[in-house]
Amino acid sequence: MPERALSFGTVAAAYERYRPGYPAELFDLVAEYAAEQAGGPVRTALEIGAGTGKATRLFAGRGVAVTATDPDAAMLAELRRHAPGNVRTVRAAFEELPPDGPYDLVYAAAALHWTDPVGRWRRVAELLRPGGVFACFGGPVQLADPELAEAVRVVRAPFLASDDVPSPDGTPPERALQWPGTELHRSEWFDQVQQLVLPRMLTMAAAEYLGHLSTVSAYLLLPEDTRAEVFRRILAVLPERVALEADITVHLARRR
């Protein structure tokens, strides 16, 4: 996992170009939870694994003072090109962050699975004020057509069995409560755990979809020539445009 977690800097510009951003409804959902469960608005936030700032801009654009953290200098450089003035950046892995805060909100956008599970929730809690909110959100971008998804799997299989990131705690995909909600429910630091899904469908050109795949860690770890061959084979089975399921699963919890 550490190698995959640090693989994105080489494609920071592509990550910014091809990864989808986050809708305004996501901020509204987090803000409503904070108002109901934490008793106030979100004014300050720390972001874990901010990458190029897809989620950073959502929260900072609504007036939240965001401290965006990431271990990769190239990703943070890309973030700074697009971030508004109320964003502070810190180059550090989550486990290396100095004591800071406390914040109203700590959140991770498709990044929490890269953090060390040992002491994870204690570290999150230490960054939050009592009653502060933790939010985690993300989800795979998958081909909506099952037959097309199977065709891609077949041509990819000789080189890569799967491009998914497995559940960090082994929770099967058919289980109602998914990770990290499973861990939050067991944590002594958090309560009022909620899991919600924001449905989302996207369409993009086949070349753009390959651009998205070029930012997925499983492909980034392949040798360059192998990766090029995989993408050539995938492109050969794709139509001109593809429909994608990109639902956002959101987990929310309150620090005790």
FENZI-V659685 format. One record per helix or strand of 3 or more residues. SS is the DSSP state (a for helix, b for strand). FROM is the first residue (numbers start at 1). LEN is the number of residues. If there is no record, write none. Layout:
<<SS & FROM & LEN> <SS & FROM & LEN>>
This chain:
<<a & 2 & 4> <a & 8 & 11> <a & 24 & 15> <b & 44 & 5> <a & 54 & 7> <b & 65 & 6> <a & 73 & 10> <b & 87 & 5> <a & 94 & 3> <b & 103 & 7> <a & 112 & 3> <a & 120 & 8> <b & 128 & 11> <a & 146 & 11> <a & 181 & 6> <b & 190 & 9> <b & 201 & 5> <a & 206 & 8> <a & 217 & 4> <a & 224 & 14> <b & 241 & 5> <b & 248 & 8>>
